[in-house]
Amino acid sequence: MTVFQALALGVLQGATEFLPVSSSGHLVLAESLLPGAEQPALLFDTILHLATLLAIVLILRRRILHLLLAAWSFVSRPAELDGAVRTDRRWLLLLALASVPTAIIGLAMRGLVGAAREHPSWVGAALLVTAVLLLLSERMGRRERSAESLGVGDALLIGVVQGLSVMPGISRSGSTIAAALFRDVNAATAVEFSMLVSIPAIAGANLLELMKGGTGAIEVVPFVAGFAAAFVTGAFSLKALQWLVAERRLLPFAVYCTLIGLGAMVLG
């Protein structure tokens, strides 16, 4: 792998991981439609995902710190139930609860995901699903519920949707944010919960892939270049996503996913 290829893949990963267009769907279509395109080595792919996870940690560092302090408070102050600590504790439990259906559905769909990689038309249909979700999220939901109001029903719905998003073409960020918006959650809380619940999902999925397939050869310079590109692009993309959701600017992404999806179905 050349440095240029690593940089290009890093930018692609950083942008599509957070913007609601499905990074896995784009990778499958690139493999199918572009001569010579191939999936990056497993270790390199994992490094790119690590970079985008670190981008989440950078952007949401204060929220993550509060959650870590809340986790410690279960031990140091088990009777503490007031104010922000109570909300952070509930979020920890909700994030854990949401991860359960994500893991179950994700593991159950592994065979379907593998088949989808051989059928670009399936990816195109999934992109149309993403487009519909984005369009509806712009039109539905009162966006009036705050972080303090999140409950079990919200967590389970977001967890189920995140599990279904293992299908290439269904955007993880787009579908989980849309699910929260359908539940009348405000934009900032929807993006925040979506990003936080993605951390165990992305980390767990990549750990399973590494355990199954090994690591492969290490190419230091391309790996560092790809990591840096994915990290920087991911940080900017996540900030852009926060603004796009708050300002109701997801319609262009719905149009984009529709066009790419229809093209994939025709060419597929």
C-alpha positions as CSV (number, residue, x, y, z in Angstrom):
1,M,0.0,0.0,0.0
2,T,1.3,3.4,-0.9
3,V,1.1,6.5,1.3
4,F,-1.3,8.1,-1.1
5,Q,-3.6,5.1,-1.0
6,A,-3.4,5.2,2.8
7,L,-4.2,8.9,2.9
8,A,-7.2,8.4,0.5
9,L,-8.6,5.5,2.5
10,G,-8.1,7.5,5.8
11,V,-10.0,10.5,4.4
12,L,-12.8,8.2,3.1
13,Q,-13.1,6.4,6.5
14,G,-13.0,9.7,8.5
15,A,-15.7,11.3,6.4
16,T,-18.1,8.5,5.8
17,E,-17.9,7.1,9.4
18,F,-19.8,10.1,10.7
19,L,-21.6,11.7,7.8
20,P,-24.8,9.7,7.1
21,V,-23.8,8.0,3.9
22,S,-22.6,4.5,5.1
23,S,-18.8,3.9,5.0
24,S,-19.2,0.2,4.6
25,G,-21.6,0.7,1.7
26,H,-19.2,3.0,-0.1
27,L,-16.4,0.4,0.4
28,V,-18.4,-2.4,-1.1
29,L,-19.4,-0.3,-4.1
30,A,-15.8,0.8,-4.6
31,E,-14.7,-2.8,-4.7
32,S,-17.4,-3.7,-7.2
33,L,-17.3,-0.8,-9.5
34,L,-13.8,0.5,-9.6
35,P,-11.1,-1.6,-11.4
36,G,-8.4,-2.7,-9.0
37,A,-10.2,-1.6,-5.9
38,E,-9.9,-3.9,-3.0
39,Q,-10.7,-3.9,0.7
40,P,-7.7,-2.7,2.9
41,A,-5.8,-5.2,5.0
42,L,-7.6,-6.1,8.2
43,L,-5.1,-4.5,10.5
44,F,-5.1,-1.3,8.5
45,D,-8.9,-1.2,8.5
46,T,-8.8,-1.6,12.3
47,I,-6.3,1.2,12.6
48,L,-8.6,3.5,10.6
49,H,-11.5,2.6,12.9
50,L,-9.3,3.3,15.9
51,A,-8.6,6.7,14.5
52,T,-12.3,7.6,14.2
53,L,-13.0,6.2,17.7
54,L,-10.3,8.6,19.0
55,A,-12.0,11.4,17.1
56,I,-15.2,10.7,19.1
57,V,-13.2,10.8,22.3
58,L,-11.6,14.1,21.3
59,I,-14.9,15.8,20.4
60,L,-17.0,14.3,23.3
61,R,-14.1,14.3,25.8
62,R,-16.0,16.2,28.5
63,R,-19.1,14.0,28.2
64,I,-16.9,10.8,28.3
65,L,-15.1,12.1,31.4
66,H,-18.4,12.7,33.2
67,L,-19.5,9.2,32.3
68,L,-16.3,7.8,33.7
69,L,-16.7,9.7,36.9
70,A,-20.2,8.5,37.1
71,A,-19.0,4.9,36.7
72,W,-16.6,5.5,39.6
73,S,-19.3,7.0,41.7
74,F,-21.2,3.6,41.7
75,V,-18.3,2.4,43.9
76,S,-17.3,5.5,45.8
77,R,-20.8,7.0,46.3
78,P,-23.3,4.3,45.7
79,A,-26.2,6.3,47.3
80,E,-25.6,9.4,45.2
81,L,-28.8,10.0,43.1
82,D,-29.0,13.8,42.5
83,G,-28.4,16.1,39.6
84,A,-26.0,15.5,36.8
85,V,-24.5,12.3,38.4
86,R,-27.9,10.7,38.3
87,T,-28.3,11.5,34.6
88,D,-24.8,10.2,33.8
89,R,-25.4,7.0,35.7
90,R,-28.6,6.4,33.8
91,W,-26.8,7.1,30.5
92,L,-24.2,4.5,31.4
93,L,-27.0,1.9,31.9
94,L,-28.8,3.0,28.8
95,L,-25.6,2.7,26.7
96,A,-25.0,-0.8,28.1
97,L,-28.6,-1.7,27.4
98,A,-28.5,-0.4,23.8
99,S,-25.4,-2.4,23.2
100,V,-27.2,-5.7,23.8
101,P,-29.5,-5.8,20.8
102,T,-26.7,-4.3,18.7
103,A,-24.5,-7.2,19.5
104,I,-27.2,-9.8,19.0
105,I,-28.4,-8.5,15.7
106,G,-24.9,-7.7,14.4
107,L,-23.8,-11.3,15.1
108,A,-27.0,-12.8,13.6
109,M,-26.6,-10.8,10.4
110,R,-23.0,-11.7,9.7
111,G,-24.0,-14.1,6.9
112,L,-26.3,-11.5,5.3
113,V,-23.6,-8.9,5.4
114,G,-21.2,-11.3,3.7
115,A,-23.7,-11.9,1.0
116,A,-24.4,-8.2,0.5
117,R,-20.7,-7.7,-0.4
118,E,-21.3,-9.9,-3.4
119,H,-24.4,-8.1,-4.5
120,P,-24.0,-4.3,-5.0
121,S,-27.8,-4.0,-5.7
122,W,-28.5,-5.0,-2.1
123,V,-26.2,-2.2,-1.0
124,G,-28.1,0.2,-3.3
125,A,-31.4,-0.8,-1.7
126,A,-29.9,-0.3,1.8
127,L,-28.8,3.2,0.7
128,L,-32.4,3.9,-0.3
129,V,-33.4,2.9,3.3
130,T,-30.9,5.4,4.6
131,A,-32.2,8.1,2.4
132,V,-35.8,7.5,3.6
133,L,-34.7,7.6,7.2
134,L,-32.8,10.8,6.7
135,L,-35.7,12.4,4.9
136,L,-38.2,11.4,7.6
137,S,-35.8,12.6,10.4
138,E,-36.0,16.1,8.8
139,R,-39.8,16.1,8.8
140,M,-40.7,14.1,12.0
141,G,-40.1,14.6,15.7
142,R,-40.5,17.6,17.9
143,R,-36.9,17.6,19.0
144,E,-37.8,18.7,22.5
145,R,-36.6,16.0,24.8
146,S,-33.3,16.5,26.6
147,A,-30.6,14.1,27.8
148,E,-32.4,13.8,31.2
149,S,-35.5,12.3,29.6
150,L,-33.8,9.4,27.7
151,G,-35.3,6.0,28.8
152,V,-35.2,2.3,28.2
153,G,-37.4,2.5,25.1
154,D,-35.1,5.0,23.5
155,A,-32.0,2.9,24.2
156,L,-33.5,-0.3,22.9
157,L,-34.7,1.3,19.7
158,I,-31.4,2.9,19.0
159,G,-29.6,-0.4,19.8
160,V,-31.8,-2.3,17.4
161,V,-31.3,0.2,14.6
162,Q,-27.5,0.2,15.2
163,G,-27.5,-3.6,15.0
164,L,-29.3,-3.4,11.6
165,S,-26.8,-0.9,10.4
166,V,-24.2,-3.6,10.0
167,M,-25.8,-4.1,6.6
168,P,-23.6,-2.2,4.1
169,G,-25.6,0.8,2.8
170,I,-27.4,1.5,6.1
171,S,-25.6,4.4,7.7
172,R,-25.0,3.8,11.4
173,S,-24.8,7.4,12.3
174,G,-27.8,8.4,10.1
175,S,-30.1,5.6,11.3
176,T,-29.3,5.9,15.0
177,I,-29.7,9.7,15.0
178,A,-32.9,9.3,13.0
179,A,-34.2,6.8,15.5
180,A,-33.6,9.3,18.4
181,L,-35.1,12.2,16.5
182,F,-38.3,10.0,15.8
183,R,-38.5,9.7,19.6
184,D,-38.6,13.6,19.9
185,V,-35.0,13.7,21.3
186,N,-33.3,17.1,20.6
187,A,-30.5,17.2,18.0
188,A,-27.5,17.6,20.4
189,T,-28.6,14.7,22.6
190,A,-29.4,12.5,19.5
191,V,-25.9,13.0,18.1
192,E,-24.2,12.5,21.4
193,F,-25.9,9.3,22.3
194,S,-25.4,7.9,18.8
195,M,-21.7,8.6,18.9
196,L,-21.3,7.2,22.5
197,V,-23.2,4.0,21.7
198,S,-21.0,3.5,18.7
199,I,-17.8,3.1,20.8
200,P,-18.5,-0.4,22.1
201,A,-20.1,-1.5,18.8
202,I,-17.1,-0.4,16.6
203,A,-14.5,-1.6,19.1
204,G,-16.2,-5.0,19.6
205,A,-16.7,-5.6,15.9
206,N,-13.1,-4.8,15.1
207,L,-11.8,-7.0,17.9
208,L,-13.9,-9.9,16.6
209,E,-12.5,-9.4,13.1
210,L,-8.9,-9.3,14.4
211,M,-9.5,-12.5,16.5
212,K,-10.9,-14.2,13.5
213,G,-8.5,-13.1,10.8
214,G,-5.2,-12.2,12.5
215,T,-3.4,-8.9,11.8
216,G,-1.3,-9.2,8.7
217,A,1.9,-7.3,7.8
218,I,2.6,-3.8,9.4
219,E,3.5,-1.0,7.0
220,V,4.5,1.8,9.4
221,V,4.5,4.9,7.2
222,P,1.2,4.1,5.3
223,F,-0.4,3.1,8.6
224,V,0.6,6.3,10.3
225,A,-0.6,8.3,7.3
226,G,-3.9,6.6,7.2
227,F,-4.4,6.9,10.9
228,A,-3.7,10.6,10.9
229,A,-6.0,11.2,7.9
230,A,-8.9,9.3,9.4
231,F,-8.4,11.0,12.8
232,V,-8.3,14.6,11.4
233,T,-11.1,14.0,8.8
234,G,-13.2,12.2,11.4
235,A,-12.9,15.0,13.9
236,F,-14.1,17.6,11.4
237,S,-16.8,15.3,10.1
238,L,-18.2,14.7,13.6
239,K,-18.3,18.5,14.2
240,A,-20.0,18.9,10.9
241,L,-22.6,16.2,11.7
242,Q,-23.5,18.0,15.0
243,W,-24.2,21.2,13.0
244,L,-26.0,19.5,10.2
245,V,-28.4,17.7,12.5
246,A,-29.0,20.9,14.6
247,E,-29.7,23.0,11.5
248,R,-31.8,20.3,9.8
249,R,-29.4,20.0,6.8
250,L,-29.6,16.3,6.2
251,L,-31.7,16.5,3.1
252,P,-28.7,16.8,0.7
253,F,-27.4,13.5,2.2
254,A,-30.8,11.9,1.6
255,V,-30.7,13.0,-2.1
256,Y,-27.1,11.7,-2.4
257,C,-27.9,8.3,-0.9
258,T,-30.9,8.1,-3.2
259,L,-28.8,8.8,-6.3
260,I,-26.0,6.4,-5.3
261,G,-28.5,3.8,-4.2
262,L,-30.4,3.8,-7.5
263,G,-27.1,3.8,-9.5
264,A,-25.9,0.8,-7.5
265,M,-29.1,-1.1,-8.1
266,V,-29.0,-0.4,-11.9
267,L,-25.3,-1.2,-12.3
268,G,-25.5,-4.0,-9.8
